[in-house]
C-alpha cells in the first residue's frame, strides 16, 4: 500500500497539533513529505522535530510533489481560500483548520460581510468539486472523546435534544493575526466560537437525519459581541492578565441559535477568561442530560505552593500560573480529538468515504457566524434561508 503523503502548510500552534497527530495513526501508512512556512529557520526546525522530509517557504513546492496526496492547511485564516483552491487544482485532497474561510475586507456593512464570506465559501466548494478532490474540515471538537461519547449517548437515548449550551474561552490568542479583521475575519465568535458552534450544528444535524432522514438546521440567530477590554477601569489597570491589543475584532460574544424544530443553543466565546482554556458542552434532552468537560477536567488535579515547584513540566494550555490548584492535562491533544481527527481523514482518503467533519459543516459554521455578526451589528434577530 502506497503511503498517503502529507504536506503541511504552517508551523505555528495549530500545525504542532496536526503534525503530532499523524504519528498516532494506525492501520494506514502515512508519509510526512514536507512542511511550509515563510520563516526558513522556523520551518527547518519544525521539519526536524516532527519528521517531515523537508521544510520549504513556498506552497508551490508542496503542490509540485507527486508524493503529496493531502495538503493540510494550518495557515492564517486569510490564506485559506487561496491555498485550498491551488491545492485542489493541483489534484490534492485538502484538510483545512477552522474556520474554512471568512470575510477579510472592511468590517463595516454586515450584509456585505456576510455576502463576502458566503462567496468565498462557494468559490472553495466549486474548486473542490471541479477538481474531484476531498475537502476535510478540521473541527476537532467533533472527534473529542467526550463529544463522541455524548453523541452515542444521545443516539441511544433517542430523546428530543431541547437545548445545547457550549463555550470556548481563554485569555487570548497565540496568533499575531488574531487582533485585526483583515487577517482573522472576526474575533472571539469566529476564532473560538467555531468549535462549540460546529459541535452544536453537528448534533442537531445528526438528530434530524436519525429522525427524518434530513438535517435539522438553524432557522434564526440572535447575537451580541463586545470589546470588554476597552472598559475604562480595565484600561487603567497597570498589568494586563488577558490579551487586550484587539484592533477591530471582538473579545466577547454570545450567540443564541434557533433551530427549525424549535430547539435552542447558546454559544459563548471570549478572550477574557483566566485560569486556562475552558471547553465545555451541556446537552439537555427530553429524557436525559449529558455534560462534557473537554478542558479542564478532573482526570488529574495538582497543587503547588509556588509556580516554580513543577518546573518545566507542562500543565495545560493558556494556564496563567502553575501556583495553586491546577488540572494538568495527561494527554491534551487526545482529549481534544486531534489524533482521532487525523485517523478519520487519512482513512477517508484511503477508502473514499465521507469524513465526520466535512465541507457542509464547514460552510454552515461560516454562514451561521456571519449571520450572527449581522445580528450583533443590526441589533435584531437574523433569519437564515
C-alpha positions as CSV (number, residue, x, y, z in Angstrom):
1,X,0.0,0.0,0.0
2,X,1.4,3.4,-1.0
3,X,1.8,5.7,1.9
4,X,-0.5,8.7,2.0
5,X,1.8,11.7,1.6
6,X,1.1,14.7,3.8
7,X,2.1,18.3,3.0
8,X,1.6,20.7,5.9
9,X,1.1,24.4,5.5
10,X,2.1,26.3,8.6
11,X,4.5,25.8,11.5
12,X,2.6,27.5,14.3
13,X,0.4,26.3,17.2
14,X,-2.2,24.5,15.2
15,X,0.4,22.9,13.0
16,X,2.1,21.3,16.0
17,X,-1.2,19.7,17.0
18,X,-1.8,18.3,13.4
19,X,1.8,17.2,13.0
20,X,1.8,15.3,16.3
21,X,-1.5,13.6,15.5
22,X,-0.1,12.0,12.3
23,X,2.3,10.0,14.5
24,X,-0.7,8.3,16.2
25,X,-2.3,6.9,13.1
26,X,-2.6,3.2,12.9
27,X,-3.6,0.9,10.0
28,X,-2.9,3.4,7.3
29,X,0.7,4.2,6.0
30,X,1.4,7.9,6.2
31,X,4.4,9.8,4.9
32,X,5.2,13.3,6.2
33,X,6.6,14.7,3.0
34,X,7.1,18.4,3.7
35,X,6.1,21.5,5.7
36,X,5.9,25.1,4.5
37,X,6.3,28.3,6.5
38,X,7.5,31.7,5.5
39,X,10.3,31.7,8.0
40,X,13.2,29.4,6.9
41,X,14.7,28.8,10.3
42,X,11.3,28.1,11.9
43,X,10.3,25.6,9.2
44,X,13.5,23.7,9.2
45,X,13.3,23.2,13.0
46,X,9.7,22.2,12.7
47,X,10.5,19.6,9.9
48,X,13.3,18.1,12.1
49,X,11.1,17.9,15.2
50,X,8.2,16.2,13.6
51,X,9.9,14.1,10.9
52,X,8.9,15.8,7.7
53,X,11.1,15.1,4.7
54,X,11.8,18.8,4.0
55,X,10.9,22.3,5.0
56,X,10.1,25.0,2.4
57,X,8.9,28.6,2.2
58,X,6.6,28.3,-0.8
59,X,3.4,26.3,-1.0
60,X,4.1,25.6,-4.7
61,X,7.0,23.3,-3.6
62,X,4.4,21.0,-1.9
63,X,1.9,21.2,-4.8
64,X,4.5,20.2,-7.3
65,X,5.3,17.0,-5.5
66,X,3.6,13.8,-6.8
67,X,4.1,12.1,-3.4
68,X,2.0,14.8,-1.7
69,X,-1.6,13.5,-1.7
70,X,-3.1,15.7,1.0
71,X,-2.4,19.3,1.8
72,X,-3.1,20.1,5.5
73,X,-3.7,23.9,5.9
74,X,-2.8,25.4,9.3
75,X,-2.1,28.8,7.8
76,X,-3.7,32.1,8.9
77,X,-7.4,32.5,8.1
78,X,-7.0,35.0,5.3
79,X,-4.8,32.5,3.3
80,X,-7.2,29.5,3.5
81,X,-9.1,30.1,0.3
82,X,-6.1,30.7,-2.0
83,X,-4.3,27.6,-0.7
84,X,-7.4,25.4,-0.9
85,X,-8.1,26.3,-4.4
86,X,-4.5,26.0,-5.5
87,X,-4.2,22.6,-3.8
88,X,-7.5,21.4,-5.4
89,X,-6.4,22.4,-8.9
90,X,-3.1,20.5,-8.3
91,X,-5.2,17.4,-7.6
92,X,-4.5,17.3,-3.8
93,X,-7.1,16.4,-1.1
94,X,-7.4,19.2,1.4
95,X,-7.6,19.4,5.2
96,X,-8.4,22.9,6.5
97,X,-8.3,24.2,10.0
98,X,-11.2,26.2,11.3
99,X,-12.7,28.5,10.1
100,X,-12.9,27.3,6.5
101,X,-12.8,31.0,5.4
102,X,-14.2,34.4,6.3
103,X,-14.6,38.0,5.1
104,X,-11.3,39.9,5.2
105,X,-12.4,43.4,4.0
106,X,-13.5,46.4,5.9
107,X,-15.8,45.3,8.8
108,X,-18.4,47.9,8.0
109,X,-21.6,46.7,6.3
110,X,-22.7,43.4,8.0
111,X,-24.8,42.3,5.0
112,X,-21.8,42.8,2.7
113,X,-19.6,41.0,5.1
114,X,-22.0,38.1,5.1
115,X,-22.2,38.0,1.3
116,X,-18.5,38.2,1.0
117,X,-17.9,35.2,3.4
118,X,-20.6,33.2,1.6
119,X,-19.0,33.9,-1.8
120,X,-15.6,32.8,-0.5
121,X,-17.2,29.5,0.7
122,X,-18.8,29.0,-2.7
123,X,-15.5,29.5,-4.6
124,X,-13.9,26.9,-2.3
125,X,-16.7,24.4,-2.8
126,X,-16.7,24.9,-6.5
127,X,-13.0,24.4,-6.8
128,X,-13.0,21.2,-4.8
129,X,-16.0,19.8,-6.7
130,X,-14.4,20.7,-10.1
131,X,-11.1,19.0,-9.1
132,X,-12.8,15.9,-7.7
133,X,-10.8,16.0,-4.5
134,X,-12.0,15.7,-0.9
135,X,-12.3,18.6,1.5
136,X,-12.0,17.7,5.2
137,X,-12.8,20.3,7.8
138,X,-10.5,20.1,10.9
139,X,-13.1,20.6,13.6
140,X,-11.5,18.7,16.4
141,X,-14.5,19.0,18.8
142,X,-16.4,16.5,16.6
143,X,-13.7,14.0,17.4
144,X,-13.0,14.7,21.0
145,X,-13.7,11.6,23.1
146,X,-16.1,13.3,25.4
147,X,-18.2,14.7,22.5
148,X,-18.1,11.3,20.7
149,X,-19.4,9.6,23.9
150,X,-22.1,12.3,24.2
151,X,-23.1,11.6,20.6
152,X,-23.5,7.9,21.3
153,X,-25.5,8.6,24.4
154,X,-27.8,11.0,22.6
155,X,-28.3,8.4,19.8
156,X,-29.0,5.7,22.4
157,X,-31.5,7.8,24.4
158,X,-33.4,8.7,21.3
159,X,-35.0,11.7,23.1
160,X,-35.5,15.2,21.8
161,X,-32.5,17.5,22.1
162,X,-34.1,20.6,23.6
163,X,-31.1,22.8,24.4
164,X,-27.3,22.9,23.9
165,X,-25.1,25.2,25.9
166,X,-21.4,25.3,24.9
167,X,-18.4,27.5,25.4
168,X,-14.8,28.0,24.4
169,X,-12.9,30.7,26.3
170,X,-9.4,31.6,27.4
171,X,-7.2,34.7,28.0
172,X,-6.2,35.5,24.4
173,X,-4.8,34.2,21.1
174,X,-1.5,32.6,20.1
175,X,-1.7,34.2,16.7
176,X,-0.2,37.6,15.6
177,X,-3.0,37.7,13.0
178,X,-5.9,37.5,15.6
179,X,-6.3,41.2,16.6
180,X,-7.2,42.5,13.1
181,X,-10.3,41.7,10.9
182,X,-8.4,41.9,7.6
183,X,-6.3,38.9,8.6
184,X,-8.5,37.0,11.1
185,X,-12.0,37.5,9.6
186,X,-13.5,38.0,13.1
187,X,-12.8,37.9,16.7
188,X,-13.7,35.5,19.5
189,X,-17.0,34.5,17.9
190,X,-15.3,33.2,14.8
191,X,-11.9,32.2,16.2
192,X,-13.1,30.4,19.4
193,X,-16.9,30.0,18.8
194,X,-16.3,27.9,15.6
195,X,-15.6,24.9,17.9
196,X,-18.8,24.8,20.0
197,X,-20.9,26.1,17.2
198,X,-19.6,23.3,14.9
199,X,-20.4,20.7,17.5
200,X,-23.9,22.1,18.1
201,X,-24.7,22.1,14.4
202,X,-23.4,18.5,14.1
203,X,-25.5,17.2,16.9
204,X,-28.8,18.7,15.5
205,X,-27.9,17.6,12.0
206,X,-27.4,14.1,13.3
207,X,-30.6,14.1,15.3
208,X,-32.6,15.2,12.2
209,X,-31.0,12.5,10.0
210,X,-31.9,9.9,12.6
211,X,-35.5,11.1,12.9
212,X,-36.5,12.1,9.4
213,X,-33.5,11.5,7.1
214,X,-32.6,15.2,6.8
215,X,-30.6,17.6,9.0
216,X,-32.2,19.9,11.5
217,X,-30.7,23.3,10.5
218,X,-30.5,26.7,12.1
219,X,-33.6,28.9,11.4
220,X,-32.5,32.1,13.1
221,X,-29.8,33.7,15.2
222,X,-29.5,36.4,17.9
223,X,-26.1,37.6,18.9
224,X,-24.2,40.2,20.9
225,X,-20.5,40.9,20.7
226,X,-18.3,43.3,22.7
227,X,-14.8,44.6,23.4
228,X,-14.9,44.4,27.2
229,X,-11.2,45.0,27.5
230,X,-12.0,48.6,26.4
231,X,-13.8,49.2,29.6
232,X,-12.2,52.3,31.2
233,X,-11.5,50.6,34.5
234,X,-9.6,47.8,32.8
235,X,-7.6,50.2,30.6
236,X,-6.3,51.9,33.8
237,X,-5.0,48.7,35.3
238,X,-1.2,48.7,35.2
239,X,-0.9,44.9,34.5
240,X,-3.0,43.1,31.9
241,X,-3.5,39.4,32.6
242,X,-5.7,38.9,29.5
243,X,-5.0,39.9,25.8
244,X,-6.0,43.5,25.2
245,X,-4.4,44.6,21.9
246,X,-7.5,43.9,19.8
247,X,-7.8,46.4,16.9
248,X,-11.2,45.9,15.3
249,X,-12.4,42.5,16.4
250,X,-14.5,41.5,19.5
251,X,-13.1,39.8,22.6
252,X,-16.5,38.6,24.0
253,X,-19.5,37.0,22.2
254,X,-22.7,35.2,23.0
255,X,-24.9,33.6,20.2
256,X,-28.3,32.1,20.5
257,X,-29.4,29.6,17.8
258,X,-33.0,28.8,17.0
259,X,-33.3,25.5,15.1
260,X,-36.0,24.6,12.6
261,X,-37.6,22.2,15.2
262,X,-37.8,24.8,17.9
263,X,-34.7,23.7,19.8
264,X,-32.2,26.3,21.1
265,X,-28.4,26.5,21.6
266,X,-26.3,29.1,23.4
267,X,-22.7,29.5,22.2
268,X,-20.3,31.6,24.3
269,X,-16.8,32.5,23.2
270,X,-14.4,35.0,24.8
271,X,-10.8,36.0,25.3
272,X,-11.3,37.3,28.9
273,X,-11.2,34.1,30.9
274,X,-8.2,33.4,33.2
275,X,-7.2,30.0,34.6
276,X,-6.5,28.1,31.4
277,X,-8.6,27.2,28.4
278,X,-12.3,26.4,29.0
279,X,-14.1,24.0,26.6
280,X,-17.4,22.6,27.7
281,X,-20.8,21.5,26.4
282,X,-24.1,20.7,28.1
283,X,-26.8,18.8,26.3
284,X,-30.4,18.9,27.6
285,X,-32.7,16.1,26.3
286,X,-36.3,15.2,26.9
287,X,-35.1,12.0,28.6
288,X,-31.6,12.8,29.8
289,X,-28.7,15.2,30.2
290,X,-25.0,15.0,29.1
291,X,-22.2,17.3,30.3
292,X,-18.8,17.4,28.5
293,X,-15.8,19.0,30.1
294,X,-13.0,18.9,27.5
295,X,-10.9,21.4,29.4
296,X,-10.4,21.5,32.3
297,X,-11.3,18.0,33.6
298,X,-10.6,16.2,36.8
299,X,-8.5,13.3,35.4
300,X,-5.6,14.8,37.3
301,X,-5.5,17.6,39.9
302,X,-2.4,19.1,41.3
303,X,-1.4,21.8,43.8
304,X,1.8,23.8,44.0
305,X,2.6,26.5,46.7
306,X,4.7,28.4,44.1
307,X,4.9,28.5,40.3
308,X,8.4,27.0,40.1
309,X,7.6,23.8,42.0
310,X,6.6,21.9,38.9
311,X,9.5,23.3,36.9
312,X,9.2,22.9,33.1
313,X,6.5,20.2,33.2
314,X,3.6,21.1,31.0
315,X,0.3,21.7,32.9
316,X,-2.4,22.9,30.4
317,X,-2.9,25.3,27.6
318,X,-3.3,29.0,28.4
319,X,-2.7,28.4,32.2
320,X,-1.6,31.7,33.7
321,X,0.4,30.3,36.7
322,X,1.5,26.9,38.0
323,X,0.9,28.0,41.6
324,X,-2.2,26.9,43.5
325,X,-4.6,24.2,42.3
326,X,-4.5,23.2,38.6
327,X,-5.8,20.5,36.3
328,X,-2.8,19.0,34.4
329,X,-3.7,17.5,31.1
330,X,-2.5,14.0,30.8
331,X,-2.9,13.9,27.0
332,X,-4.3,17.3,25.9
333,X,-4.3,16.5,22.1
334,X,-6.1,13.2,22.7
335,X,-8.8,14.8,24.9
336,X,-9.3,17.4,22.2
337,X,-9.6,14.9,19.4
338,X,-6.6,15.7,17.2
339,X,-5.3,12.1,16.7
340,X,-8.9,10.8,16.1
341,X,-9.4,13.6,13.5
342,X,-6.2,12.7,11.7
343,X,-7.1,9.0,11.7
344,X,-10.6,9.7,10.2
345,X,-9.1,11.9,7.5
346,X,-6.4,9.6,6.2
347,X,-9.0,6.7,6.2
348,X,-11.3,8.8,4.1
349,X,-8.5,9.4,1.6
350,X,-7.7,5.7,1.5
351,X,-11.3,4.4,1.3
352,X,-13.2,7.3,-0.4
353,X,-15.8,7.6,2.4
354,X,-17.0,10.9,3.8
355,X,-15.4,12.3,6.9
356,X,-17.3,13.0,10.1
357,X,-16.4,16.7,9.7
358,X,-16.7,17.7,6.1
359,X,-17.4,20.7,3.7
360,X,-21.1,21.1,4.6
361,X,-20.3,21.6,8.3
362,X,-17.5,24.0,7.4
363,X,-19.9,26.0,5.2
364,X,-22.6,26.1,7.8
365,X,-20.3,27.4,10.5
366,X,-19.3,30.3,8.3
367,X,-22.9,31.1,7.3
368,X,-24.2,31.0,10.9
369,X,-21.3,33.0,12.2
370,X,-21.7,35.8,9.7
371,X,-25.5,35.9,10.2
372,X,-24.6,36.2,13.9
373,X,-22.3,39.2,13.2
374,X,-25.2,40.8,11.2
375,X,-27.5,40.2,14.2
376,X,-25.0,41.8,16.5
377,X,-24.4,44.9,14.3
378,X,-28.0,45.5,13.5
379,X,-29.4,44.7,16.9
380,X,-32.0,42.2,15.7
381,X,-32.8,38.6,15.1
382,X,-31.5,37.4,11.7
383,X,-33.1,34.6,9.8
384,X,-31.3,32.1,7.6
385,X,-32.6,30.9,4.3
